[in-house]
Amino acid sequence: MSDRPDATGTTVADRGRAAVEAALQGRSRSAAAISLIREAALLPVLVILLIVGAFLNSAFLTVSNISGIGQQISALGVVVVGESLILLIGGMDLSLEGTYGLAPMVAAWLIVPVSAFGSGTKLNPFLGILIVLAVGAAVGLVNGLLIVRGRLNGFIVTLGMTIVLAGLQEGIVKGNTLFNLPSAFTYLGAAYIGKVPVSLIVTAIIFVATGLFLRYHRVGRAIYAVGGNREAARAAGIKVDRVRLGVYVAGSMLAAVGGLMEAGRVSAVTGQQGYQEGIIFAVFAAAVIGGVSLQGGRGNMVGAASGVILLGLVQNILDLANAPNYWIEAIDGAVILVALVLARLIGGEATAE
Amino acid sequence: MTETATPAAPAAAPAAEAAGIYKQFGSTLALRGVDLTLWPGRCLGLVGRNGAGKSTLVSILSGIYPADSGAVRFDGQPAPAHGDTGVWRRRIATVFQHSMVVPELTVAENVFLGRQPLRAGRVDWRGMRAQAAQVMAEWGFAIDVRLPCADLTVEQRQIVEIARALAAGTRCLLLDEPTATLERGAIERLFARVRQLAASGVAVLYISHHLEEVFEICQDVAVLRDGELVLTSPVPQLTKDDLVTAMIGAGPGTEVGASTQYDTGTRTETGKSTGNGAGPARAAPCLVVDDVSAELPGGRVSSVSLDVRPGERVGLTGLLSAGVSSLARIAAGAEPYTAGQVLVDGQRLVPGRRDLALRLGVGYIPEDRQRDGFVAPLGVAENATMTITDWLASMLGFIRPRARAAAAAPFARGLSIISAGLGQPVAELSGGNQQKVTVARALARKPRLIVAITPTRGVDVASKALLLAELAAVTERTGAGLLLATDELDDLVICDRVIVLLRGERFTEFAEPPFDREALIAAGEGILRPAKGDTS
């Protein structure tokens, strides 16, 4: 800044200068350390779970079991990325569950022959994958337009959308299950490279890419700004509506990819994929346990990933421990609540609010 | 304070009385030993500038806050305990500036809100309607009590609130800036009603920013200044000048900024060279507001025109409700307008498109920094550079944190932003430093025009001086225009000229510094008082 010998502001600046310079040079290592601890808040819990699992069953810490867990949580993980993006802008989307089921269902219906309850169009499976993405984008666009442009409440819009999508999904195949999926279509969910499932690799790439995007890309930063304070973001000239709309579309497309993985893993699409297993509850649980704030503006992919892994480990441990079938959901739910409390204790005020 | 306002016929005890009221908020002493007496059948005007303590006094009289010390009495009896709202309501009723009726309920329900007459444990609807109608008839208010309040005009809602007070048996009424949202005709009718109420023995406390209203309907007037009651007098013994002087405190002829020392050093040169000089080299204005009208929640703007030239600093002031911040928000692209047009560097500003305004070169320092000024969980550097992410990003849109810090550092230095590092969340900074971050965000994009609304509000004295000096320096250095909308007159010291708005319209302009404090305040109240300063 230029010299302003006349302005008393300069003398004030002199007094503050030491502090300002210290701040500029010092790069506050302690603050960085704290944020690292916050991000890795769930790490100790994951370690404890690994130890518990290893003690409970010798099959737990084997390559095949771990890669099995990886395959199981991949689909959930991709949907969690989508929901986290939407939570970060201060929204919420219940209908990711419906998209997760409907998108692969529509594509599969166009691909498989009539004998497997398909439409008989016999679409090329590679085009089918594009259809999956297109259905996701379309659902996200409708949600986004209703919420952002129509200024409707996101909870109610996506609740209604969930029901519509589930109805479409059931109606298209009239309750039947689509099978005989071509291998190009199931590759993402079913294939392995060595002992590593492809879905796990893709999910890991999606997590890392989204994490880097959120941290370093200007649109990623705009997502944090919009979620942290929408009015301030608007005042700073950010195209708030466009960012929100884009995130709803991206979130739905990720849910569609998750659905594609699940369809490949079980190599079939039922009329109830998604809401049968109530996947949206696991999605919210993983995101919130991982420190993504329901208020918007706070959270990151490291946290979201640890939330997903935690849920996967708990599920696997319960399976291996032969937890009684009738009680498994109660135990599952209780573990989620405990994990939330732990995440809050470790991550501090801002976590799990 | 000596009681000079003894009523002609002191019927009995005063209707309401505040004695030696002290009230402190944090480190601010809002009221320091205020005595105020309301007599039955008289209307007492309460005036004072923003922050003088009027609202605090109203809140204490209506039982919203307890006083730290001192006593409130009604009809000579001690006031009910704090929190005993029902009893307070029967003693004193307040009609606030913003309507407190429930729009979904009918007039009758609103009149008896919270104390519906019961019969056999159930609401006696018929009785309630009859009683409400009776109150309306008694006072000559013509409103159908079965209508939902949502269908009423602003004026009618106010009548409902008054009727609610009267139905509760209140003989003591506080009207807090009741005319702020009313049209001319409605104001006249309100005055007739207030006179009628006073004539029937109701004690009225009338709070207003418009001094002419006080002269029109009040018998007595009390002036608050810095939490003290500095004058109480029957109205006929005073002139408007006396009132203005009492509100301001200093003798006549004070200039803005005289008490605080800041000087941009180069004012005179700029004022002549780029600003108001009548030379042929007058640059084209960077902001043209042409006959703009808008109806906004923060105040109406009607047919206002003004322009700001490069390097020129134009002040915009007036009362809070006069449309000052509305007009500034419109110029910043933060609010839409319905008529007229706004040009920035000759290009039309699309109404309400802040993102486009930013790209046209409008830097914006919003009024409410908590709401609009920064994203609390994000860091200092990120907030300060939020307007220039497109400049910082690579071809693919990625931003290196180091480039961001480098871009923010000059502003952190120049504005002395004190933080534990440029990554520290702005939420953790002090108010003054938060405001500096907001200013940095506005300046980062090298604006052609800076729109600043109350940029020094709630900021400590040192930061205030620094912010004003920096705004002045930036306009000197870069030739940016500045539109400074404020109700803090000391801010106007950096301006080349000052435009005063009244009820959303352009009222007058002070063409040349120094600006006379009293004349500015009087103009804000709607009184033209050419002091020795040059006014037009």
Contacts between the chains, C-beta under 8 A, distances in Angstrom:
chain1	res1	chain2	res2	distance
A	1	B	410	6.8
A	1	B	413	6.6
A	1	B	414	3.4
A	1	B	470	7.8
A	1	B	473	7.5
A	2	B	473	6.6
A	2	B	477	6.2
A	4	B	264	7.8
A	4	B	265	6.5
A	4	B	469	6.3
A	4	B	473	5.7
A	5	B	265	7.4
A	6	B	263	5.4
A	6	B	264	7.2
A	6	B	265	3.5
A	7	B	262	6.4
A	7	B	263	7.2
A	7	B	264	6.7
A	7	B	265	6.7
A	7	B	465	7.5
A	7	B	466	7.7
A	7	B	469	3.8
A	7	B	473	7.3
A	8	B	261	6.0
A	8	B	262	5.7
A	8	B	465	5.1
A	8	B	466	7.9
A	8	B	469	7.3
A	9	B	262	7.1
A	9	B	465	5.2
A	9	B	466	3.6
A	9	B	467	7.8
A	9	B	468	7.7
A	9	B	469	3.7
A	9	B	470	6.5
A	10	B	469	7.7
A	12	B	416	6.5
A	12	B	462	4.5
A	12	B	463	7.5
A	12	B	465	6.6
A	12	B	466	5.1
A	13	B	414	7.7
A	13	B	416	4.6
A	13	B	466	6.6
A	16	B	416	3.8
A	16	B	418	5.4
A	17	B	413	7.5
A	17	B	416	6.8
A	19	B	418	4.7
A	20	B	412	5.9
A	20	B	413	5.8
A	20	B	416	5.6
A	20	B	417	6.5
A	20	B	418	6.1
A	21	B	413	7.8
A	23	B	412	7.2
A	23	B	417	7.9
A	23	B	418	6.9
A	23	B	419	5.0
A	23	B	420	6.1
A	23	B	421	5.2
A	23	B	422	6.8
A	23	B	424	7.7
A	24	B	409	5.6
A	24	B	412	6.4
A	24	B	413	7.3
A	24	B	421	8.0
A	24	B	422	6.7
A	26	B	420	7.8
A	26	B	421	6.2
A	27	B	421	5.9
A	27	B	423	7.8
A	28	B	420	4.9
A	28	B	421	3.4
A	28	B	423	6.7
A	28	B	424	6.7
A	31	B	420	6.3
A	31	B	421	5.9
A	31	B	423	6.2
A	31	B	424	6.3
A	32	B	423	7.3
A	216	B	398	4.8
A	216	B	399	6.0
A	216	B	400	7.5
A	216	B	401	7.7
A	217	B	393	7.7
A	217	B	396	7.8
A	217	B	397	5.1
A	217	B	398	5.3
A	217	B	399	7.2
A	218	B	389	4.0
A	218	B	390	6.9
A	218	B	392	7.4
A	218	B	393	4.5
A	218	B	397	5.2
A	218	B	398	7.6
A	218	B	399	5.6
A	219	B	397	6.3
A	221	B	378	8.0
A	221	B	382	6.6
A	221	B	389	6.5
A	221	B	399	6.8
A	222	B	389	7.2
A	224	B	375	7.2
A	224	B	377	7.6
A	224	B	378	6.1
A	225	B	375	4.8
A	225	B	378	6.5
A	225	B	382	7.9
A	225	B	386	6.1
A	228	B	375	3.8
A	228	B	376	6.3
A	228	B	377	4.9
A	228	B	378	5.8
A	229	B	371	7.7
A	229	B	372	8.0
A	229	B	374	7.1
A	229	B	375	4.4
A	229	B	376	6.3
A	231	B	371	5.3
A	231	B	372	4.8
A	232	B	371	7.2
A	232	B	372	5.3
A	232	B	373	6.0
A	232	B	374	5.5
A	232	B	375	5.2
A	233	B	375	6.5
A	233	B	386	7.5
A	234	B	334	7.5
A	234	B	354	5.5
A	234	B	355	7.8
A	234	B	372	7.6
A	235	B	332	8.0
A	235	B	334	6.2
A	235	B	354	6.1
A	235	B	364	5.9
A	235	B	366	5.1
A	235	B	372	4.3
A	235	B	373	7.2
A	236	B	358	7.5
A	236	B	386	4.1
A	236	B	387	5.3
A	236	B	441	5.9
A	237	B	354	5.7
A	237	B	355	4.7
A	237	B	357	7.3
A	237	B	358	3.1
A	237	B	359	7.2
A	237	B	386	7.9
A	237	B	387	5.5
A	238	B	355	6.8
A	238	B	386	7.1
A	239	B	355	5.0
A	297	B	375	7.0
A	297	B	377	5.5
A	298	B	377	5.7
A	350	B	377	7.7
